[in-house]
Amino acid sequence: MIEAAVHAAAVPPFHAMAMSRVAAEREAAGHRVLHLEIGQPSTPLPRLARAAVEDALEHQLGYTTAAGLAPLRQRLAERYTDVDPGRVLVVGGASAGFTLAFLTLFDPGGRVGVIEPGYPCYRNTLLALGLRPVPIPVGDETRWAPTPDLLAAAGPLDGIVLASPSNPTGTVLGADALAALTTHCRAEGIRIVADEIYHGLVERPAPQVLDHHTEAFVISSFSKYWSMTGWRVGWVVVPDGVVDTVERLQQNLFICAPHVSQVAALAALDATEELEGHAERYRANRLVMLDGLAAAGIAEIAPADGAFYVYAHLPQYTTELGIESTTLCLRWLDELGVAATPGVDFDLARGHEYVRFSYAGRAEDLAEACERVAGWSP
Ligand SMILES: Cc1ncc(COP(=O)(O)O)c(C=O)c1O
């Protein structure tokens, strides 16, 4: 049997997806599962986008230019202050954006800071590309946000991935925090990759990195606010000097983002009323989740300023009873039919004491899941 190359074989799993597979297997076996493990809207493609897709199916859907459909790039550029559409490329989701950003900005072996807890695919994509993720632990002391001091403590860095709102903590970087971080990065020559995929789903204003640092490489996507995870479409805003390089990488690695998804994305940009309805529902879900967790004795949580997650510390099960978070999540799935994601996905050092709950689903399911957890006897 062929074995994978050592380097590729060492890339860790994305536990949220792995947990979601186990949950799906349980459902296939006829059990009911309450899904709090995956950050995925349960709502369909916006109505306007559906109509545009139906119309597009009458025509040839071939390759687009590597950078994407011009009207879509134009509309996306207008979302920022003073960004030329030539700097915007449509990509196959934020995930493709990470590969393009990391390959464009860093040479093999480059040291790139990743906030822990943070979205695991930053670290794992960096590893897959032969780069060196440098963990920057954050905690309650700084509201789970990175600071210039924490960056400095990580040693020399070629780059940093900043996510606001963050997955899993929901932390939003306010204007002061962003100004301090971008000033530090500019002074130290640290390149910034900014993940703004959860903009639009916030409890407090989330300033755009580009308003503080015009040379940031910004990544965003239609997956979350626009409810389009399966359409695999997002965008990047690229610093002036590297537009050609990103375009060449896109041509060679991906050719272009899926044409039909670009058509859908362009139409979805006008679906404000429908999408604000979803955002309102997440706001209500957040309160259901926070109340339900508190009633279950789970009160030590990160800010939950945005996105649709609550990252919770569970010492009553982990440190006190020795049930680390992966085992805890598997037992909850098995014994309660509640799927959640173990913190080890997001934080290698401390994640065994934490669990992430996604409140993207239905309020009734969230309330029921919390009741089941509250009634659980380990
Ligand atoms: C912070 C963050 N960035 C990126 C992604 C992946 O986004 P996409 O579906 O656009 O590839 C996710 C998915 O959960 C995420 O949470």
Ligand as a Chemical Component Dictionary entry (heavy atoms), coordinates in Angstrom:
data_LIG
# 
_chem_comp.id                   LIG 
_chem_comp.type                 NON-POLYMER 
_chem_comp.pdbx_formal_charge   0 
_chem_comp.three_letter_code    LIG 
# 
loop_
_chem_comp_atom.comp_id 
_chem_comp_atom.atom_id 
_chem_comp_atom.alt_atom_id 
_chem_comp_atom.type_symbol 
_chem_comp_atom.charge 
_chem_comp_atom.model_Cartn_x 
_chem_comp_atom.model_Cartn_y 
_chem_comp_atom.model_Cartn_z 
_chem_comp_atom.pdbx_ordinal 
LIG C1 C1 C 0 -12.418 31.577 11.198 1  
LIG C2 C2 C 0 -12.735 30.793 9.972  2  
LIG N1 N1 N 0 -12.090 31.065 8.836  3  
LIG C3 C3 C 0 -12.321 30.338 7.722  4  
LIG C4 C4 C 0 -13.229 29.302 7.697  5  
LIG C5 C5 C 0 -13.443 28.521 6.422  6  
LIG O1 O1 O 0 -14.190 29.284 5.562  7  
LIG P1 P1 P 0 -14.606 28.872 4.072  8  
LIG O2 O2 O 0 -15.839 28.033 4.173  9  
LIG O3 O3 O 0 -14.869 30.176 3.413  10 
LIG O4 O4 O 0 -13.456 28.157 3.476  11 
LIG C6 C6 C 0 -13.947 28.997 8.850  12 
LIG C7 C7 C 0 -14.923 27.884 8.863  13 
LIG O5 O5 O 0 -15.466 27.520 9.863  14 
LIG C8 C8 C 0 -13.684 29.763 10.016 15 
LIG O6 O6 O 0 -14.325 29.526 11.161 16 
# 
loop_
_chem_comp_bond.comp_id 
_chem_comp_bond.atom_id_1 
_chem_comp_bond.atom_id_2 
_chem_comp_bond.value_order 
_chem_comp_bond.pdbx_ordinal 
LIG C1 C2 SING 1  
LIG C2 N1 SING 2  
LIG C2 C8 DOUB 3  
LIG N1 C3 DOUB 4  
LIG C3 C4 SING 5  
LIG C4 C5 SING 6  
LIG C4 C6 DOUB 7  
LIG C5 O1 SING 8  
LIG O1 P1 SING 9  
LIG P1 O2 DOUB 10 
LIG P1 O3 SING 11 
LIG P1 O4 SING 12 
LIG C6 C7 SING 13 
LIG C6 C8 SING 14 
LIG C7 O5 DOUB 15 
LIG C8 O6 SING 16 
# 
